[in-house]
Amino acid sequence: MLRLIKRNYFLLISVFLIFYFGFNLVSGERGLFSYIKKKELLSNLKKEELSLISKIEDMDHKNSLLSTNLDLDYIETLIRERFLFGKKDETIYIIKKNDN
C-alpha cells in the first residue's frame, strides 16, 4: 500500500490540487457564483442610480419653477392638485382608486 502511494504520489497531489482549485474557482468569496451575484448587484445599483438621477433632475426643475422665474401656471397646478381648489363655477371630481 505504501509502495502504491509512493508510486502515485504525483498523481495524488495533482488530483488534490485540481479539486482544490476547481472548488475555489466555483465557490468562495472570489468564486464564480460570487462574481455572478456581484455583477447582478452592480446592475441593480446602476439602475437605481439612473432612477435617482432622474428624480433629482425632476426636483431641480420643479425647484427652479418655484424659485428663479416664478411660474404662475405651475403654482396654479400645485394648488389644484394639493388643495383641491378650482376656479369659480368649476366642478372638481375626486376619483378614488380601489386597491384590490
PAZA-592183 format. One record per atom (N, C-alpha, C): residue number from 1; residue in three letters; y, z, x. Coordinates in Angstrom, 3 decimals, decimal comma. Example, Ala and Ser with C-alpha at 12.3 -4.5 7.8 and 13.67 -1.06 7.14 Angstrom:
2
 pos code        v        w        u
   1  ALA   -5,690    7,800   13,190
   1  ALA   -4,500    7,800   12,300
   1  ALA   -3,300    7,800   13,200
   2  SER   -2,250    7,080   12,850
   2  SER   -1,060    7,140   13,670
   2  SER    0,030    7,870   12,900
//
This chain:
100
 pos code        v        w        u
   1  MET   -1,194    0,000    0,832
   1  MET    0,000    0,000    0,000
   1  MET    1,251    0,000    0,871
   2  LEU    1,235    0,856    1,894
   2  LEU    2,385    0,924    2,797
   2  LEU    2,542   -0,382    3,568
   3  ARG    1,427   -0,977    3,930
   3  ARG    1,460   -2,250    4,638
   3  ARG    2,042   -3,352    3,736
   4  LEU    1,708   -3,296    2,457
   4  LEU    2,223   -4,279    1,497
   4  LEU    3,736   -4,131    1,324
   5  ILE    4,204   -2,887    1,280
   5  ILE    5,652   -2,643    1,152
   5  ILE    6,376   -3,120    2,405
   6  LYS    5,817   -2,858    3,577
   6  LYS    6,449   -3,303    4,822
   6  LYS    6,499   -4,822    4,906
   7  ARG    5,463   -5,473    4,427
   7  ARG    5,408   -6,931    4,485
   7  ARG    6,418   -7,553    3,514
   8  ASN    6,598   -6,928    2,345
   8  ASN    7,504   -7,468    1,325
   8  ASN    8,831   -6,705    1,269
   9  TYR    9,207   -6,097    2,377
   9  TYR   10,438   -5,296    2,438
   9  TYR   11,660   -6,151    2,092
  10  PHE   11,752   -7,300    2,703
  10  PHE   12,888   -8,195    2,443
  10  PHE   12,932   -8,631    0,982
  11  LEU   11,786   -8,916    0,417
  11  LEU   11,699   -9,333   -0,974
  11  LEU   12,139   -8,201   -1,914
  12  LEU   11,714   -6,981   -1,648
  12  LEU   12,102   -5,846   -2,484
  12  LEU   13,605   -5,586   -2,422
  13  ILE   14,151   -5,630   -1,216
  13  ILE   15,601   -5,430   -1,057
  13  ILE   16,362   -6,551   -1,756
  14  SER   15,899   -7,761   -1,638
  14  SER   16,565   -8,901   -2,282
  14  SER   16,542   -8,766   -3,804
  15  VAL   15,401   -8,398   -4,356
  15  VAL   15,285   -8,228   -5,803
  15  VAL   16,196   -7,096   -6,282
  16  PHE   16,202   -5,986   -5,552
  16  PHE   17,073   -4,866   -5,909
  16  PHE   18,543   -5,285   -5,887
  17  LEU   18,969   -5,996   -4,851
  17  LEU   20,370   -6,431   -4,750
  17  LEU   20,730   -7,423   -5,851
  18  ILE   19,814   -8,297   -6,197
  18  ILE   20,073   -9,260   -7,275
  18  ILE   20,247   -8,527   -8,604
  19  PHE   19,372   -7,563   -8,878
  19  PHE   19,519   -6,781  -10,114
  19  PHE   20,827   -5,974  -10,115
  20  TYR   21,130   -5,376   -8,974
  20  TYR   22,332   -4,546   -8,872
  20  TYR   23,591   -5,376   -9,127
  21  PHE   23,743   -6,489   -8,402
  21  PHE   24,934   -7,316   -8,567
  21  PHE   24,957   -8,024   -9,919
  22  GLY   23,812   -8,389  -10,434
  22  GLY   23,751   -9,002  -11,767
  22  GLY   24,196   -8,030  -12,849
  23  PHE   23,716   -6,790  -12,757
  23  PHE   24,109   -5,768  -13,736
  23  PHE   25,612   -5,483  -13,651
  24  ASN   26,145   -5,358  -12,443
  24  ASN   27,573   -5,088  -12,282
  24  ASN   28,441   -6,291  -12,647
  25  LEU   27,902   -7,482  -12,513
  25  LEU   28,645   -8,678  -12,904
  25  LEU   28,838   -8,725  -14,414
  26  VAL   27,833   -8,323  -15,157
  26  VAL   27,886   -8,403  -16,611
  26  VAL   28,575   -7,182  -17,220
  27  SER   28,210   -6,004  -16,778
  27  SER   28,781   -4,792  -17,378
  27  SER   29,657   -4,090  -16,350
  28  GLY   30,154   -2,940  -16,733
  28  GLY   31,017   -2,191  -15,834
  28  GLY   32,473   -2,422  -16,159
  29  GLU   33,327   -1,759  -15,414
  29  GLU   34,769   -1,833  -15,675
  29  GLU   35,343   -3,207  -15,330
  30  ARG   34,765   -3,855  -14,333
  30  ARG   35,256   -5,175  -13,930
  30  ARG   34,255   -6,276  -14,255
  31  GLY   33,399   -6,038  -15,213
  31  GLY   32,357   -6,996  -15,566
  31  GLY   32,832   -8,044  -16,554
  32  LEU   31,921   -8,881  -16,930
  32  LEU   32,208   -9,992  -17,827
  32  LEU   32,628   -9,514  -19,216
  33  PHE   31,921   -8,515  -19,760
  33  PHE   32,268   -8,008  -21,092
  33  PHE   33,657   -7,371  -21,093
  34  SER   33,961   -6,636  -20,047
  34  SER   35,280   -6,009  -19,936
  34  SER   36,371   -7,080  -19,810
  35  TYR   36,078   -8,136  -19,082
  35  TYR   37,034   -9,233  -18,920
  35  TYR   37,335   -9,891  -20,265
  36  ILE   36,307  -10,112  -21,063
  36  ILE   36,494  -10,744  -22,379
  36  ILE   37,335   -9,848  -23,284
  37  LYS   37,061   -8,539  -23,271
  37  LYS   37,840   -7,607  -24,091
  37  LYS   39,294   -7,570  -23,655
  38  LYS   39,534   -7,560  -22,348
  38  LYS   40,902   -7,520  -21,836
  38  LYS   41,649   -8,821  -22,135
  39  LYS   40,936   -9,924  -22,098
  39  LYS   41,555  -11,207  -22,421
  39  LYS   41,960  -11,251  -23,897
  40  GLU   41,112  -10,723  -24,773
  40  GLU   41,427  -10,655  -26,201
  40  GLU   42,610   -9,713  -26,450
  41  LEU   42,628   -8,592  -25,754
  41  LEU   43,732   -7,646  -25,878
  41  LEU   45,041   -8,290  -25,427
  42  LEU   45,011   -9,039  -24,339
  42  LEU   46,202   -9,726  -23,852
  42  LEU   46,696  -10,743  -24,875
  43  SER   45,779  -11,468  -25,489
  43  SER   46,149  -12,449  -26,509
  43  SER   46,815  -11,765  -27,702
  44  ASN   46,244  -10,641  -28,154
  44  ASN   46,833   -9,903  -29,275
  44  ASN   48,207   -9,355  -28,921
  45  LEU   48,373   -8,874  -27,700
  45  LEU   49,671   -8,337  -27,286
  45  LEU   50,723   -9,439  -27,194
  46  LYS   50,314  -10,634  -26,769
  46  LYS   51,267  -11,749  -26,710
  46  LYS   51,708  -12,150  -28,114
  47  LYS   50,772  -12,157  -29,074
  47  LYS   51,130  -12,472  -30,458
  47  LYS   52,080  -11,425  -31,019
  48  GLU   51,798  -10,161  -30,721
  48  GLU   52,660   -9,080  -31,200
  48  GLU   54,045   -9,171  -30,561
  49  GLU   54,091   -9,548  -29,283
  49  GLU   55,375   -9,704  -28,601
  49  GLU   56,206  -10,801  -29,257
  50  LEU   55,578  -11,933  -29,576
  50  LEU   56,301  -13,020  -30,233
  50  LEU   56,811  -12,592  -31,606
  51  SER   56,003  -11,835  -32,324
  51  SER   56,418  -11,333  -33,636
  51  SER   57,607  -10,392  -33,506
  52  LEU   57,556   -9,502  -32,534
  52  LEU   58,660   -8,551  -32,345
  52  LEU   59,933   -9,255  -31,873
  53  ILE   59,789  -10,258  -31,025
  53  ILE   60,963  -11,019  -30,578
  53  ILE   61,608  -11,726  -31,763
  54  SER   60,780  -12,279  -32,648
  54  SER   61,299  -12,940  -33,849
  54  SER   62,042  -11,946  -34,736
  55  LYS   61,485  -10,756  -34,913
  55  LYS   62,147   -9,729  -35,730
  55  LYS   63,466   -9,294  -35,108
  56  ILE   63,497   -9,155  -33,779
  56  ILE   64,732   -8,758  -33,091
  56  ILE   65,806   -9,824  -33,259
  57  GLU   65,423  -11,084  -33,120
  57  GLU   66,391  -12,167  -33,300
  57  GLU   66,933  -12,187  -34,726
  58  ASP   66,073  -11,944  -35,706
  58  ASP   66,494  -11,891  -37,099
  58  ASP   67,476  -10,741  -37,320
  59  MET   67,162   -9,574  -36,753
  59  MET   68,051   -8,417  -36,887
  59  MET   69,395   -8,658  -36,189
  60  ASP   69,356   -9,306  -35,023
  60  ASP   70,604   -9,631  -34,324
  60  ASP   71,462  -10,566  -35,161
  61  HIS   70,813  -11,535  -35,794
  61  HIS   71,557  -12,474  -36,647
  61  HIS   72,184  -11,739  -37,831
  62  LYS   71,400  -10,885  -38,489
  62  LYS   71,932  -10,125  -39,625
  62  LYS   73,039   -9,176  -39,187
  63  ASN   72,889   -8,592  -38,007
  63  ASN   73,919   -7,698  -37,485
  63  ASN   75,207   -8,461  -37,190
  64  SER   75,082   -9,670  -36,663
  64  SER   76,280  -10,464  -36,376
  64  SER   76,988  -10,877  -37,670
  65  LEU   76,216  -11,075  -38,750
  65  LEU   76,841  -11,407  -40,030
  65  LEU   77,648  -10,238  -40,579
  66  LEU   77,283   -9,028  -40,205
  66  LEU   77,977   -7,849  -40,709
  66  LEU   79,048   -7,320  -39,756
  67  SER   79,040   -7,740  -38,502
  67  SER   79,967   -7,127  -37,560
  67  SER   81,042   -8,085  -37,049
  68  THR   80,685   -9,199  -36,450
  68  THR   81,690  -10,043  -35,812
  68  THR   82,488  -10,842  -36,844
  69  ASN   81,850  -11,739  -37,523
  69  ASN   82,507  -12,509  -38,585
  69  ASN   81,907  -12,033  -39,904
  70  LEU   82,677  -11,283  -40,629
  70  LEU   82,178  -10,699  -41,864
  70  LEU   81,881  -11,800  -42,875
  71  ASP   80,613  -11,959  -43,197
  71  ASP   80,163  -12,995  -44,114
  71  ASP   80,056  -12,401  -45,516
  72  LEU   80,973  -12,793  -46,396
  72  LEU   81,022  -12,218  -47,735
  72  LEU   79,819  -12,622  -48,585
  73  ASP   79,291  -13,817  -48,364
  73  ASP   78,103  -14,243  -49,111
  73  ASP   76,898  -13,374  -48,759
  74  TYR   76,766  -13,035  -47,479
  74  TYR   75,647  -12,192  -47,069
  74  TYR   75,816  -10,781  -47,639
  75  ILE   77,017  -10,270  -47,648
  75  ILE   77,270   -8,942  -48,213
  75  ILE   76,942   -8,941  -49,708
  76  GLU   77,323  -10,005  -50,414
  76  GLU   77,005  -10,103  -51,842
  76  GLU   75,494  -10,130  -52,058
  77  THR   74,787  -10,863  -51,215
  77  THR   73,328  -10,914  -51,313
  77  THR   72,719   -9,531  -51,082
  78  LEU   73,232   -8,807  -50,102
  78  LEU   72,729   -7,451  -49,845
  78  LEU   72,973   -6,527  -51,035
  79  ILE   74,159   -6,593  -51,603
  79  ILE   74,480   -5,735  -52,744
  79  ILE   73,585   -6,075  -53,934
  80  ARG   73,336   -7,350  -54,168
  80  ARG   72,479   -7,752  -55,286
  80  ARG   71,044   -7,262  -55,091
  81  GLU   70,521   -7,384  -53,859
  81  GLU   69,132   -7,002  -53,603
  81  GLU   68,950   -5,490  -53,588
  82  ARG   69,846   -4,782  -52,931
  82  ARG   69,636   -3,346  -52,717
  82  ARG   70,072   -2,494  -53,899
  83  PHE   71,212   -2,843  -54,482
  83  PHE   71,779   -2,002  -55,532
  83  PHE   71,622   -2,593  -56,929
  84  LEU   71,007   -3,773  -57,022
  84  LEU   70,763   -4,459  -58,291
  84  LEU   72,044   -4,653  -59,102
  85  PHE   73,097   -4,993  -58,410
  85  PHE   74,358   -5,306  -59,078
  85  PHE   74,399   -6,796  -59,378
  86  GLY   75,117   -7,138  -60,413
  86  GLY   75,305   -8,528  -60,776
  86  GLY   76,731   -8,759  -61,212
  87  LYS   77,027   -9,990  -61,490
  87  LYS   78,368  -10,325  -61,962
  87  LYS   78,455  -10,104  -63,464
  88  LYS   79,650  -10,191  -63,978
  88  LYS   79,881   -9,974  -65,398
  88  LYS   79,131  -11,046  -66,203
  89  ASP   78,522  -10,625  -67,315
  89  ASP   77,744  -11,492  -68,202
  89  ASP   76,533  -12,115  -67,496
  90  GLU   75,994  -11,416  -66,545
  90  GLU   74,822  -11,897  -65,821
  90  GLU   73,666  -10,943  -66,119
  91  THR   72,479  -11,494  -66,363
  91  THR   71,310  -10,681  -66,668
  91  THR   70,421  -10,597  -65,435
  92  ILE   69,976   -9,377  -65,094
  92  ILE   69,116   -9,157  -63,939
  92  ILE   67,731   -8,793  -64,448
  93  TYR   66,722   -9,481  -63,951
  93  TYR   65,339   -9,196  -64,307
  93  TYR   64,643   -8,609  -63,086
  94  ILE   63,914   -7,505  -63,327
  94  ILE   63,152   -6,861  -62,251
  94  ILE   61,676   -7,159  -62,511
  95  ILE   61,050   -7,791  -61,557
  95  ILE   59,634   -8,147  -61,675
  95  ILE   58,844   -7,227  -60,753
  96  LYS   57,947   -6,443  -61,342
  96  LYS   57,134   -5,530  -60,557
  96  LYS   55,824   -6,219  -60,215
  97  LYS   55,378   -5,995  -58,971
  97  LYS   54,115   -6,562  -58,530
  97  LYS   53,006   -5,564  -58,784
  98  ASN   51,887   -6,039  -59,323
  98  ASN   50,711   -5,201  -59,521
  98  ASN   49,833   -5,290  -58,278
  99  ASP   49,476   -4,153  -57,725
  99  ASP   48,627   -4,119  -56,531
  99  ASP   47,174   -3,908  -56,951
 100  ASN   46,578   -4,928  -57,526
 100  ASN   45,178   -4,840  -57,972
 100  ASN   44,287   -5,556  -57,018
//
